[in-house]
Amino acid sequence: MRKWFNNLKISAKNAGFLAGAIGAAGIMSMTHMGSTYSFAYTNSVNGLKNMERISTSF
């Protein structure tokens, strides 16, 4: 397996490394996006609860 990797051209090795780095960055971004979405949803639901409470009192 190592001989196969050593026979690859440098551009192919760099492309593989770059693809792996982009994939890892994408996965980390998706994890962060999920936690941010959860926080935003929770805050908006609290605001809607208050609006409902105000509208039903009139």
C-alpha positions in Angstrom: 0.0 0.0 0.0 2.8 2.4 0.8 4.5 1.7 -2.5 1.2 2.6 -4.3 1.1 5.9 -2.4 4.7 6.7 -3.1 4.1 6.1 -6.9 1.4 8.8 -7.0 2.2 12.1 -8.4 2.5 15.0 -6.0 -0.6 16.7 -7.5 -2.7 13.7 -6.7 -1.3 13.6 -3.1 -2.1 17.3 -2.6 -5.6 16.9 -4.1 -6.3 14.1 -1.7 -5.0 16.1 1.3 -7.0 19.1 0.2 -10.2 17.1 -0.2 -9.8 15.6 3.3 -9.2 19.1 4.8 -12.3 20.5 3.1 -14.4 17.6 4.2 -13.2 17.9 7.8 -13.9 21.7 7.8 -17.4 21.0 6.4 -18.2 18.5 9.1 -17.0 20.8 11.8 -19.1 23.7 10.3 -22.2 21.4 10.2 -21.7 20.6 13.9 -21.4 24.3 14.7 -24.4 25.1 12.6 -26.6 22.6 14.4 -25.8 24.0 17.8 -26.4 27.6 16.5 -29.7 26.6 15.0 -30.8 25.0 18.2 -30.0 28.1 20.2 -31.8 30.4 17.7 -34.9 28.1 17.7 -35.1 28.1 21.5 -34.9 31.9 21.7 -37.5 32.4 19.0 -39.9 30.0 20.6 -39.6 31.9 23.9 -40.5 35.1 22.1 -43.5 33.5 20.5 -44.7 32.3 23.9 -44.6 35.8 25.2 -46.4 37.2 22.1 -49.2 34.6 22.5 -49.6 35.4 26.2 -49.9 39.1 25.3 -52.4 38.6 22.5 -54.7 36.3 24.5 -54.9 38.9 27.3 -56.7 41.4 25.0 
